[in-house]
Amino acid sequence: MINFEEELKKFRPSLEVEDAEESIYSQDLTDMADLLVRMLQEVQETEEQ
C-alpha cells in the first residue's frame, strides 16, 4: 500500500514548472481590461479634438 505521508516528504516540484512560472509572471501581459481602457482613452481623445 502507498504511504502518502512518505510520498509527500519525497515530493519535489518540477524545475520546468518553476521556470515557466517565473517567465509568465515576469512578463507584462495586456489583458482585455487594458485594451478596453486604451480604446476608451483613444475615443475620448478623438472626441475632444
mmCIF entry with sequence, helices, sheets and N, C-alpha, C, O atoms, coordinates in Angstrom:
data_MODEL
# 
_entry.id   MODEL 
# 
_entity.id                         1 
_entity.type                       polymer 
_entity.pdbx_number_of_molecules   1 
# 
_entity_poly.entity_id                      1 
_entity_poly.type                           'polypeptide(L)' 
_entity_poly.nstd_linkage                   no 
_entity_poly.nstd_monomer                   no 
_entity_poly.pdbx_seq_one_letter_code       MINFEEELKKFRPSLEVEDAEESIYSQDLTDMADLLVRMLQEVQETEEQ 
_entity_poly.pdbx_seq_one_letter_code_can   MINFEEELKKFRPSLEVEDAEESIYSQDLTDMADLLVRMLQEVQETEEQ 
_entity_poly.pdbx_strand_id                 A 
# 
loop_
_entity_poly_seq.entity_id 
_entity_poly_seq.num 
_entity_poly_seq.mon_id 
_entity_poly_seq.hetero 
1 1  MET n 
1 2  ILE n 
1 3  ASN n 
1 4  PHE n 
1 5  GLU n 
1 6  GLU n 
1 7  GLU n 
1 8  LEU n 
1 9  LYS n 
1 10 LYS n 
1 11 PHE n 
1 12 ARG n 
1 13 PRO n 
1 14 SER n 
1 15 LEU n 
1 16 GLU n 
1 17 VAL n 
1 18 GLU n 
1 19 ASP n 
1 20 ALA n 
1 21 GLU n 
1 22 GLU n 
1 23 SER n 
1 24 ILE n 
1 25 TYR n 
1 26 SER n 
1 27 GLN n 
1 28 ASP n 
1 29 LEU n 
1 30 THR n 
1 31 ASP n 
1 32 MET n 
1 33 ALA n 
1 34 ASP n 
1 35 LEU n 
1 36 LEU n 
1 37 VAL n 
1 38 ARG n 
1 39 MET n 
1 40 LEU n 
1 41 GLN n 
1 42 GLU n 
1 43 VAL n 
1 44 GLN n 
1 45 GLU n 
1 46 THR n 
1 47 GLU n 
1 48 GLU n 
1 49 GLN n 
# 
_struct_asym.id          A 
_struct_asym.entity_id   1 
# 
loop_
_struct_conf.conf_type_id 
_struct_conf.id 
_struct_conf.pdbx_PDB_helix_id 
_struct_conf.beg_label_comp_id 
_struct_conf.beg_label_asym_id 
_struct_conf.beg_label_seq_id 
_struct_conf.pdbx_beg_PDB_ins_code 
_struct_conf.end_label_comp_id 
_struct_conf.end_label_asym_id 
_struct_conf.end_label_seq_id 
_struct_conf.pdbx_end_PDB_ins_code 
_struct_conf.beg_auth_comp_id 
_struct_conf.beg_auth_asym_id 
_struct_conf.beg_auth_seq_id 
_struct_conf.end_auth_comp_id 
_struct_conf.end_auth_asym_id 
_struct_conf.end_auth_seq_id 
_struct_conf.pdbx_PDB_helix_class 
_struct_conf.details 
_struct_conf.pdbx_PDB_helix_length 
HELX_P HELX_P1 AA1 PHE A 4  ? LYS A 10 ? PHE A 4  LYS A 10 1 ? 7  
HELX_P HELX_P2 AA2 LEU A 15 ? SER A 26 ? LEU A 15 SER A 26 1 ? 12 
HELX_P HELX_P3 AA3 MET A 32 ? GLU A 48 ? MET A 32 GLU A 48 1 ? 17 
# 
_struct_conf_type.id          HELX_P 
_struct_conf_type.criteria    ? 
_struct_conf_type.reference   ? 
# 
loop_
_atom_site.group_PDB 
_atom_site.id 
_atom_site.type_symbol 
_atom_site.label_atom_id 
_atom_site.label_alt_id 
_atom_site.label_comp_id 
_atom_site.label_asym_id 
_atom_site.label_entity_id 
_atom_site.label_seq_id 
_atom_site.pdbx_PDB_ins_code 
_atom_site.Cartn_x 
_atom_site.Cartn_y 
_atom_site.Cartn_z 
_atom_site.occupancy 
_atom_site.B_iso_or_equiv 
_atom_site.pdbx_formal_charge 
_atom_site.auth_seq_id 
_atom_site.auth_comp_id 
_atom_site.auth_asym_id 
_atom_site.auth_atom_id 
_atom_site.pdbx_PDB_model_num 
ATOM 1   N N  . MET A 1 1  ? 0.836   -1.175 0.000   1.00 0.00 ? 1  MET A N  1 
ATOM 2   C CA . MET A 1 1  ? 0.000   0.000  0.000   1.00 0.00 ? 1  MET A CA 1 
ATOM 3   C C  . MET A 1 1  ? 0.890   1.251  0.000   1.00 0.00 ? 1  MET A C  1 
ATOM 4   O O  . MET A 1 1  ? 2.010   1.223  0.510   1.00 0.00 ? 1  MET A O  1 
ATOM 5   N N  . ILE A 1 2  ? 0.388   2.329  -0.568  1.00 0.00 ? 2  ILE A N  1 
ATOM 6   C CA . ILE A 1 2  ? 1.145   3.575  -0.675  1.00 0.00 ? 2  ILE A CA 1 
ATOM 7   C C  . ILE A 1 2  ? 1.037   4.359  0.635   1.00 0.00 ? 2  ILE A C  1 
ATOM 8   O O  . ILE A 1 2  ? -0.055  4.565  1.165   1.00 0.00 ? 2  ILE A O  1 
ATOM 9   N N  . ASN A 1 3  ? 2.184   4.787  1.137   1.00 0.00 ? 3  ASN A N  1 
ATOM 10  C CA . ASN A 1 3  ? 2.222   5.635  2.318   1.00 0.00 ? 3  ASN A CA 1 
ATOM 11  C C  . ASN A 1 3  ? 2.290   7.083  1.838   1.00 0.00 ? 3  ASN A C  1 
ATOM 12  O O  . ASN A 1 3  ? 3.355   7.565  1.451   1.00 0.00 ? 3  ASN A O  1 
ATOM 13  N N  . PHE A 1 4  ? 1.154   7.772  1.864   1.00 0.00 ? 4  PHE A N  1 
ATOM 14  C CA . PHE A 1 4  ? 1.071   9.114  1.304   1.00 0.00 ? 4  PHE A CA 1 
ATOM 15  C C  . PHE A 1 4  ? 1.950   10.108 2.049   1.00 0.00 ? 4  PHE A C  1 
ATOM 16  O O  . PHE A 1 4  ? 2.507   11.017 1.434   1.00 0.00 ? 4  PHE A O  1 
ATOM 17  N N  . GLU A 1 5  ? 2.083   9.955  3.345   1.00 0.00 ? 5  GLU A N  1 
ATOM 18  C CA . GLU A 1 5  ? 2.939   10.861 4.121   1.00 0.00 ? 5  GLU A CA 1 
ATOM 19  C C  . GLU A 1 5  ? 4.387   10.771 3.648   1.00 0.00 ? 5  GLU A C  1 
ATOM 20  O O  . GLU A 1 5  ? 5.057   11.793 3.496   1.00 0.00 ? 5  GLU A O  1 
ATOM 21  N N  . GLU A 1 6  ? 4.866   9.562  3.419   1.00 0.00 ? 6  GLU A N  1 
ATOM 22  C CA . GLU A 1 6  ? 6.240   9.372  2.933   1.00 0.00 ? 6  GLU A CA 1 
ATOM 23  C C  . GLU A 1 6  ? 6.402   9.925  1.526   1.00 0.00 ? 6  GLU A C  1 
ATOM 24  O O  . GLU A 1 6  ? 7.414   10.551 1.214   1.00 0.00 ? 6  GLU A O  1 
ATOM 25  N N  . GLU A 1 7  ? 5.421   9.699  0.689   1.00 0.00 ? 7  GLU A N  1 
ATOM 26  C CA . GLU A 1 7  ? 5.484   10.203 -0.683  1.00 0.00 ? 7  GLU A CA 1 
ATOM 27  C C  . GLU A 1 7  ? 5.489   11.729 -0.709  1.00 0.00 ? 7  GLU A C  1 
ATOM 28  O O  . GLU A 1 7  ? 6.204   12.330 -1.511  1.00 0.00 ? 7  GLU A O  1 
ATOM 29  N N  . LEU A 1 8  ? 4.711   12.351 0.146   1.00 0.00 ? 8  LEU A N  1 
ATOM 30  C CA . LEU A 1 8  ? 4.694   13.816 0.215   1.00 0.00 ? 8  LEU A CA 1 
ATOM 31  C C  . LEU A 1 8  ? 6.033   14.376 0.671   1.00 0.00 ? 8  LEU A C  1 
ATOM 32  O O  . LEU A 1 8  ? 6.446   15.445 0.221   1.00 0.00 ? 8  LEU A O  1 
ATOM 33  N N  . LYS A 1 9  ? 6.707   13.667 1.556   1.00 0.00 ? 9  LYS A N  1 
ATOM 34  C CA . LYS A 1 9  ? 8.024   14.109 2.011   1.00 0.00 ? 9  LYS A CA 1 
ATOM 35  C C  . LYS A 1 9  ? 9.035   14.072 0.870   1.00 0.00 ? 9  LYS A C  1 
ATOM 36  O O  . LYS A 1 9  ? 9.953   14.893 0.829   1.00 0.00 ? 9  LYS A O  1 
ATOM 37  N N  . LYS A 1 10 ? 8.877   13.130 -0.055  1.00 0.00 ? 10 LYS A N  1 
ATOM 38  C CA . LYS A 1 10 ? 9.809   12.978 -1.178  1.00 0.00 ? 10 LYS A CA 1 
ATOM 39  C C  . LYS A 1 10 ? 9.506   13.946 -2.323  1.00 0.00 ? 10 LYS A C  1 
ATOM 40  O O  . LYS A 1 10 ? 10.337  14.134 -3.211  1.00 0.00 ? 10 LYS A O  1 
ATOM 41  N N  . PHE A 1 11 ? 8.339   14.551 -2.306  1.00 0.00 ? 11 PHE A N  1 
ATOM 42  C CA . PHE A 1 11 ? 7.907   15.375 -3.436  1.00 0.00 ? 11 PHE A CA 1 
ATOM 43  C C  . PHE A 1 11 ? 8.818   16.582 -3.644  1.00 0.00 ? 11 PHE A C  1 
ATOM 44  O O  . PHE A 1 11 ? 9.142   17.298 -2.696  1.00 0.00 ? 11 PHE A O  1 
ATOM 45  N N  . ARG A 1 12 ? 9.223   16.797 -4.884  1.00 0.00 ? 12 ARG A N  1 
ATOM 46  C CA . ARG A 1 12 ? 9.978   17.982 -5.293  1.00 0.00 ? 12 ARG A CA 1 
ATOM 47  C C  . ARG A 1 12 ? 9.316   18.527 -6.555  1.00 0.00 ? 12 ARG A C  1 
ATOM 48  O O  . ARG A 1 12 ? 9.116   17.779 -7.512  1.00 0.00 ? 12 ARG A O  1 
ATOM 49  N N  . PRO A 1 13 ? 8.970   19.824 -6.577  1.00 0.00 ? 13 PRO A N  1 
ATOM 50  C CA . PRO A 1 13 ? 8.339   20.373 -7.780  1.00 0.00 ? 13 PRO A CA 1 
ATOM 51  C C  . PRO A 1 13 ? 9.272   20.303 -8.987  1.00 0.00 ? 13 PRO A C  1 
ATOM 52  O O  . PRO A 1 13 ? 10.495  20.367 -8.857  1.00 0.00 ? 13 PRO A O  1 
ATOM 53  N N  . SER A 1 14 ? 8.680   20.174 -10.126 1.00 0.00 ? 14 SER A N  1 
ATOM 54  C CA . SER A 1 14 ? 9.440   20.116 -11.363 1.00 0.00 ? 14 SER A CA 1 
ATOM 55  C C  . SER A 1 14 ? 10.103  21.467 -11.630 1.00 0.00 ? 14 SER A C  1 
ATOM 56  O O  . SER A 1 14 ? 9.466   22.511 -11.491 1.00 0.00 ? 14 SER A O  1 
ATOM 57  N N  . LEU A 1 15 ? 11.356  21.449 -12.006 1.00 0.00 ? 15 LEU A N  1 
ATOM 58  C CA . LEU A 1 15 ? 12.061  22.691 -12.312 1.00 0.00 ? 15 LEU A CA 1 
ATOM 59  C C  . LEU A 1 15 ? 11.461  23.382 -13.527 1.00 0.00 ? 15 LEU A C  1 
ATOM 60  O O  . LEU A 1 15 ? 11.450  24.611 -13.607 1.00 0.00 ? 15 LEU A O  1 
ATOM 61  N N  . GLU A 1 16 ? 10.965  22.597 -14.467 1.00 0.00 ? 16 GLU A N  1 
ATOM 62  C CA . GLU A 1 16 ? 10.374  23.189 -15.656 1.00 0.00 ? 16 GLU A CA 1 
ATOM 63  C C  . GLU A 1 16 ? 9.163   24.042 -15.301 1.00 0.00 ? 16 GLU A C  1 
ATOM 64  O O  . GLU A 1 16 ? 8.969   25.114 -15.873 1.00 0.00 ? 16 GLU A O  1 
ATOM 65  N N  . VAL A 1 17 ? 8.362   23.579 -14.375 1.00 0.00 ? 17 VAL A N  1 
ATOM 66  C CA . VAL A 1 17 ? 7.187   24.340 -13.961 1.00 0.00 ? 17 VAL A CA 1 
ATOM 67  C C  . VAL A 1 17 ? 7.615   25.643 -13.292 1.00 0.00 ? 17 VAL A C  1 
ATOM 68  O O  . VAL A 1 17 ? 7.041   26.698 -13.562 1.00 0.00 ? 17 VAL A O  1 
ATOM 69  N N  . GLU A 1 18 ? 8.617   25.573 -12.425 1.00 0.00 ? 18 GLU A N  1 
ATOM 70  C CA . GLU A 1 18 ? 9.088   26.793 -11.760 1.00 0.00 ? 18 GLU A CA 1 
ATOM 71  C C  . GLU A 1 18 ? 9.653   27.782 -12.765 1.00 0.00 ? 18 GLU A C  1 
ATOM 72  O O  . GLU A 1 18 ? 9.416   28.984 -12.645 1.00 0.00 ? 18 GLU A O  1 
ATOM 73  N N  . ASP A 1 19 ? 10.398  27.298 -13.753 1.00 0.00 ? 19 ASP A N  1 
ATOM 74  C CA . ASP A 1 19 ? 10.943  28.187 -14.778 1.00 0.00 ? 19 ASP A CA 1 
ATOM 75  C C  . ASP A 1 19 ? 9.825   28.830 -15.589 1.00 0.00 ? 19 ASP A C  1 
ATOM 76  O O  . ASP A 1 19 ? 9.871   30.023 -15.887 1.00 0.00 ? 19 ASP A O  1 
ATOM 77  N N  . ALA A 1 20 ? 8.840   28.045 -15.939 1.00 0.00 ? 20 ALA A N  1 
ATOM 78  C CA . ALA A 1 20 ? 7.711   28.586 -16.707 1.00 0.00 ? 20 ALA A CA 1 
ATOM 79  C C  . ALA A 1 20 ? 6.956   29.618 -15.884 1.00 0.00 ? 20 ALA A C  1 
ATOM 80  O O  . ALA A 1 20 ? 6.558   30.660 -16.404 1.00 0.00 ? 20 ALA A O  1 
ATOM 81  N N  . GLU A 1 21 ? 6.762   29.338 -14.625 1.00 0.00 ? 21 GLU A N  1 
ATOM 82  C CA . GLU A 1 21 ? 6.047   30.265 -13.749 1.00 0.00 ? 21 GLU A CA 1 
ATOM 83  C C  . GLU A 1 21 ? 6.771   31.602 -13.674 1.00 0.00 ? 21 GLU A C  1 
ATOM 84  O O  . GLU A 1 21 ? 6.133   32.651 -13.757 1.00 0.00 ? 21 GLU A O  1 
ATOM 85  N N  . GLU A 1 22 ? 8.080   31.582 -13.520 1.00 0.00 ? 22 GLU A N  1 
ATOM 86  C CA . GLU A 1 22 ? 8.853   32.823 -13.441 1.00 0.00 ? 22 GLU A CA 1 
ATOM 87  C C  . GLU A 1 22 ? 8.731   33.631 -14.724 1.00 0.00 ? 22 GLU A C  1 
ATOM 88  O O  . GLU A 1 22 ? 8.551   34.847 -14.674 1.00 0.00 ? 22 GLU A O  1 
ATOM 89  N N  . SER A 1 23 ? 8.826   32.975 -15.860 1.00 0.00 ? 23 SER A N  1 
ATOM 90  C CA . SER A 1 23 ? 8.767   33.709 -17.117 1.00 0.00 ? 23 SER A CA 1 
ATOM 91  C C  . SER A 1 23 ? 7.376   34.265 -17.378 1.00 0.00 ? 23 SER A C  1 
ATOM 92  O O  . SER A 1 23 ? 7.237   35.338 -17.966 1.00 0.00 ? 23 SER A O  1 
ATOM 93  N N  . ILE A 1 24 ? 6.351   33.548 -16.948 1.00 0.00 ? 24 ILE A N  1 
ATOM 94  C CA . ILE A 1 24 ? 4.981   34.037 -17.146 1.00 0.00 ? 24 ILE A CA 1 
ATOM 95  C C  . ILE A 1 24 ? 4.719   35.244 -16.263 1.00 0.00 ? 24 ILE A C  1 
ATOM 96  O O  . ILE A 1 24 ? 4.186   36.252 -16.727 1.00 0.00 ? 24 ILE A O  1 
ATOM 97  N N  . TYR A 1 25 ? 5.092   35.149 -14.985 1.00 0.00 ? 25 TYR A N  1 
ATOM 98  C CA . TYR A 1 25 ? 4.822   36.252 -14.067 1.00 0.00 ? 25 TYR A CA 1 
ATOM 99  C C  . TYR A 1 25 ? 5.708   37.462 -14.328 1.00 0.00 ? 25 TYR A C  1 
ATOM 100 O O  . TYR A 1 25 ? 5.336   38.573 -13.950 1.00 0.00 ? 25 TYR A O  1 
ATOM 101 N N  . SER A 1 26 ? 6.847   37.292 -14.951 1.00 0.00 ? 26 SER A N  1 
ATOM 102 C CA . SER A 1 26 ? 7.737   38.418 -15.190 1.00 0.00 ? 26 SER A CA 1 
ATOM 103 C C  . SER A 1 26 ? 7.329   39.229 -16.418 1.00 0.00 ? 26 SER A C  1 
ATOM 104 O O  . SER A 1 26 ? 7.822   40.341 -16.609 1.00 0.00 ? 26 SER A O  1 
ATOM 105 N N  . GLN A 1 27 ? 6.452   38.702 -17.242 1.00 0.00 ? 27 GLN A N  1 
ATOM 106 C CA . GLN A 1 27 ? 6.022   39.422 -18.435 1.00 0.00 ? 27 GLN A CA 1 
ATOM 107 C C  . GLN A 1 27 ? 4.868   40.352 -18.100 1.00 0.00 ? 27 GLN A C  1 
ATOM 108 O O  . GLN A 1 27 ? 4.013   40.037 -17.272 1.00 0.00 ? 27 GLN A O  1 
ATOM 109 N N  . ASP A 1 28 ? 4.861   41.492 -18.752 1.00 0.00 ? 28 ASP A N  1 
ATOM 110 C CA . ASP A 1 28 ? 3.760   42.438 -18.595 1.00 0.00 ? 28 ASP A CA 1 
ATOM 111 C C  . ASP A 1 28 ? 2.767   42.155 -19.714 1.00 0.00 ? 28 ASP A C  1 
ATOM 112 O O  . ASP A 1 28 ? 2.929   42.640 -20.834 1.00 0.00 ? 28 ASP A O  1 
ATOM 113 N N  . LEU A 1 29 ? 1.749   41.375 -19.410 1.00 0.00 ? 29 LEU A N  1 
ATOM 114 C CA . LEU A 1 29 ? 0.786   40.962 -20.420 1.00 0.00 ? 29 LEU A CA 1 
ATOM 115 C C  . LEU A 1 29 ? -0.403  41.907 -20.425 1.00 0.00 ? 29 LEU A C  1 
ATOM 116 O O  . LEU A 1 29 ? -0.887  42.321 -19.371 1.00 0.00 ? 29 LEU A O  1 
ATOM 117 N N  . THR A 1 30 ? -0.865  42.241 -21.610 1.00 0.00 ? 30 THR A N  1 
ATOM 118 C CA . THR A 1 30 ? -2.038  43.086 -21.766 1.00 0.00 ? 30 THR A CA 1 
ATOM 119 C C  . THR A 1 30 ? -3.272  42.197 -21.761 1.00 0.00 ? 30 THR A C  1 
ATOM 120 O O  . THR A 1 30 ? -3.341  41.217 -22.503 1.00 0.00 ? 30 THR A O  1 
ATOM 121 N N  . ASP A 1 31 ? -4.250  42.542 -20.922 1.00 0.00 ? 31 ASP A N  1 
ATOM 122 C CA . ASP A 1 31 ? -5.480  41.761 -20.905 1.00 0.00 ? 31 ASP A CA 1 
ATOM 123 C C  . ASP A 1 31 ? -6.618  42.592 -21.501 1.00 0.00 ? 31 ASP A C  1 
ATOM 124 O O  . ASP A 1 31 ? -6.411  43.728 -21.927 1.00 0.00 ? 31 ASP A O  1 
ATOM 125 N N  . MET A 1 32 ? -7.802  42.021 -21.526 1.00 0.00 ? 32 MET A N  1 
ATOM 126 C CA . MET A 1 32 ? -8.939  42.698 -22.156 1.00 0.00 ? 32 MET A CA 1 
ATOM 127 C C  . MET A 1 32 ? -9.272  44.015 -21.457 1.00 0.00 ? 32 MET A C  1 
ATOM 128 O O  . MET A 1 32 ? -9.648  44.980 -22.122 1.00 0.00 ? 32 MET A O  1 
ATOM 129 N N  . ALA A 1 33 ? -9.146  44.075 -20.154 1.00 0.00 ? 33 ALA A N  1 
ATOM 130 C CA . ALA A 1 33 ? -9.437  45.322 -19.439 1.00 0.00 ? 33 ALA A CA 1 
ATOM 131 C C  . ALA A 1 33 ? -8.478  46.422 -19.885 1.00 0.00 ? 33 ALA A C  1 
ATOM 132 O O  . ALA A 1 33 ? -8.894  47.564 -20.079 1.00 0.00 ? 33 ALA A O  1 
ATOM 133 N N  . ASP A 1 34 ? -7.198  46.088 -20.049 1.00 0.00 ? 34 ASP A N  1 
ATOM 134 C CA . ASP A 1 34 ? -6.216  47.074 -20.524 1.00 0.00 ? 34 ASP A CA 1 
ATOM 135 C C  . ASP A 1 34 ? -6.585  47.564 -21.923 1.00 0.00 ? 34 ASP A C  1 
ATOM 136 O O  . ASP A 1 34 ? -6.494  48.757 -22.213 1.00 0.00 ? 34 ASP A O  1 
ATOM 137 N N  . LEU A 1 35 ? -6.998  46.643 -22.780 1.00 0.00 ? 35 LEU A N  1 
ATOM 138 C CA . LEU A 1 35 ? -7.375  47.022 -24.143 1.00 0.00 ? 35 LEU A CA 1 
ATOM 139 C C  . LEU A 1 35 ? -8.597  47.935 -24.144 1.00 0.00 ? 35 LEU A C  1 
ATOM 140 O O  . LEU A 1 35 ? -8.639  48.911 -24.893 1.00 0.00 ? 35 LEU A O  1 
ATOM 141 N N  . LEU A 1 36 ? -9.579  47.631 -23.321 1.00 0.00 ? 36 LEU A N  1 
ATOM 142 C CA . LEU A 1 36 ? -10.781 48.471 -23.266 1.00 0.00 ? 36 LEU A CA 1 
ATOM 143 C C  . LEU A 1 36 ? -10.461 49.865 -22.747 1.00 0.00 ? 36 LEU A C  1 
ATOM 144 O O  . LEU A 1 36 ? -10.972 50.851 -23.278 1.00 0.00 ? 36 LEU A O  1 
ATOM 145 N N  . VAL A 1 37 ? -9.637  49.961 -21.733 1.00 0.00 ? 37 VAL A N  1 
ATOM 146 C CA . VAL A 1 37 ? -9.244  51.275 -21.196 1.00 0.00 ? 37 VAL A CA 1 
ATOM 147 C C  . VAL A 1 37 ? -8.527  52.078 -22.275 1.00 0.00 ? 37 VAL A C  1 
ATOM 148 O O  . VAL A 1 37 ? -8.803  53.264 -22.458 1.00 0.00 ? 37 VAL A O  1 
ATOM 149 N N  . ARG A 1 38 ? -7.615  51.437 -22.983 1.00 0.00 ? 38 ARG A N  1 
ATOM 150 C CA . ARG A 1 38 ? -6.875  52.119 -24.041 1.00 0.00 ? 38 ARG A CA 1 
ATOM 151 C C  . ARG A 1 38 ? -7.822  52.601 -25.156 1.00 0.00 ? 38 ARG A C  1 
ATOM 152 O O  . ARG A 1 38 ? -7.679  53.713 -25.664 1.00 0.00 ? 38 ARG A O  1 
ATOM 153 N N  . MET A 1 39 ? -8.783  51.752 -25.526 1.00 0.00 ? 39 MET A N  1 
ATOM 154 C CA . MET A 1 39 ? -9.734  52.136 -26.571 1.00 0.00 ? 39 MET A CA 1 
ATOM 155 C C  . MET A 1 39 ? -10.598 53.311 -26.119 1.00 0.00 ? 39 MET A C  1 
ATOM 156 O O  . MET A 1 39 ? -10.846 54.227 -26.904 1.00 0.00 ? 39 MET A O  1 
ATOM 157 N N  . LEU A 1 40 ? -11.059 53.301 -24.871 1.00 0.00 ? 40 LEU A N  1 
ATOM 158 C CA . LEU A 1 40 ? -11.866 54.406 -24.359 1.00 0.00 ? 40 LEU A CA 1 
ATOM 159 C C  . LEU A 1 40 ? -11.071 55.702 -24.314 1.00 0.00 ? 40 LEU A C  1 
ATOM 160 O O  . LEU A 1 40 ? -11.609 56.765 -24.623 1.00 0.00 ? 40 LEU A O  1 
ATOM 161 N N  . GLN A 1 41 ? -9.810  55.633 -23.938 1.00 0.00 ? 41 GLN A N  1 
ATOM 162 C CA . GLN A 1 41 ? -8.966  56.825 -23.923 1.00 0.00 ? 41 GLN A CA 1 
ATOM 163 C C  . GLN A 1 41 ? -8.804  57.385 -25.328 1.00 0.00 ? 41 GLN A C  1 
ATOM 164 O O  . GLN A 1 41 ? -8.847  58.601 -25.519 1.00 0.00 ? 41 GLN A O  1 
ATOM 165 N N  . GLU A 1 42 ? -8.617  56.519 -26.305 1.00 0.00 ? 42 GLU A N  1 
ATOM 166 C CA . GLU A 1 42 ? -8.466  56.977 -27.682 1.00 0.00 ? 42 GLU A CA 1 
ATOM 167 C C  . GLU A 1 42 ? -9.747  57.624 -28.192 1.00 0.00 ? 42 GLU A C  1 
ATOM 168 O O  . GLU A 1 42 ? -9.695  58.635 -28.893 1.00 0.00 ? 42 GLU A O  1 
ATOM 169 N N  . VAL A 1 43 ? -10.884 57.054 -27.850 1.00 0.00 ? 43 VAL A N  1 
ATOM 170 C CA . VAL A 1 43 ? -12.170 57.630 -28.275 1.00 0.00 ? 43 VAL A CA 1 
ATOM 171 C C  . VAL A 1 43 ? -12.361 59.002 -27.639 1.00 0.00 ? 43 VAL A C  1 
ATOM 172 O O  . VAL A 1 43 ? -12.790 59.941 -28.310 1.00 0.00 ? 43 VAL A O  1 
ATOM 173 N N  . GLN A 1 44 ? -12.048 59.125 -26.357 1.00 0.00 ? 44 GLN A N  1 
ATOM 174 C CA . GLN A 1 44 ? -12.184 60.411 -25.681 1.00 0.00 ? 44 GLN A CA 1 
ATOM 175 C C  . GLN A 1 44 ? -11.258 61.456 -26.282 1.00 0.00 ? 44 GLN A C  1 
ATOM 176 O O  . GLN A 1 44 ? -11.643 62.617 -26.423 1.00 0.00 ? 44 GLN A O  1 
ATOM 177 N N  . GLU A 1 45 ? -10.044 61.056 -26.637 1.00 0.00 ? 45 GLU A N  1 
ATOM 178 C CA . GLU A 1 45 ? -9.097  61.985 -27.244 1.00 0.00 ? 45 GLU A CA 1 
ATOM 179 C C  . GLU A 1 45 ? -9.585  62.458 -28.601 1.00 0.00 ? 45 GLU A C  1 
ATOM 180 O O  . GLU A 1 45 ? -9.422  63.633 -28.931 1.00 0.00 ? 45 GLU A O  1 
ATOM 181 N N  . THR A 1 46 ? -10.172 61.585 -29.392 1.00 0.00 ? 46 THR A N  1 
ATOM 182 C CA . THR A 1 46 ? -10.656 61.993 -30.705 1.00 0.00 ? 46 THR A CA 1 
ATOM 183 C C  . THR A 1 46 ? -11.893 62.854 -30.591 1.00 0.00 ? 46 THR A C  1 
ATOM 184 O O  . THR A 1 46 ? -12.116 63.716 -31.441 1.00 0.00 ? 46 THR A O  1 
ATOM 185 N N  . GLU A 1 47 ? -12.712 62.648 -29.560 1.00 0.00 ? 47 GLU A N  1 
ATOM 186 C CA . GLU A 1 47 ? -13.901 63.469 -29.357 1.00 0.00 ? 47 GLU A CA 1 
ATOM 187 C C  . GLU A 1 47 ? -13.546 64.873 -28.898 1.00 0.00 ? 47 GLU A C  1 
ATOM 188 O O  . GLU A 1 47 ? -14.260 65.828 -29.205 1.00 0.00 ? 47 GLU A O  1 
ATOM 189 N N  . GLU A 1 48 ? -12.442 65.005 -28.160 1.00 0.00 ? 48 GLU A N  1 
ATOM 190 C CA . GLU A 1 48 ? -12.015 66.305 -27.653 1.00 0.00 ? 48 GLU A CA 1 
ATOM 191 C C  . GLU A 1 48 ? -11.449 67.183 -28.753 1.00 0.00 ? 48 GLU A C  1 
ATOM 192 O O  . GLU A 1 48 ? -11.437 68.406 -28.618 1.00 0.00 ? 48 GLU A O  1 
ATOM 193 N N  . GLN A 1 49 ? -10.986 66.589 -29.829 1.00 0.00 ? 49 GLN A N  1 
ATOM 194 C CA . GLN A 1 49 ? -10.351 67.380 -30.905 1.00 0.00 ? 49 GLN A CA 1 
ATOM 195 C C  . GLN A 1 49 ? -11.353 68.020 -31.763 1.00 0.00 ? 49 GLN A C  1 
ATOM 196 O O  . GLN A 1 49 ? -10.997 68.719 -32.712 1.00 0.00 ? 49 GLN A O  1 
# 
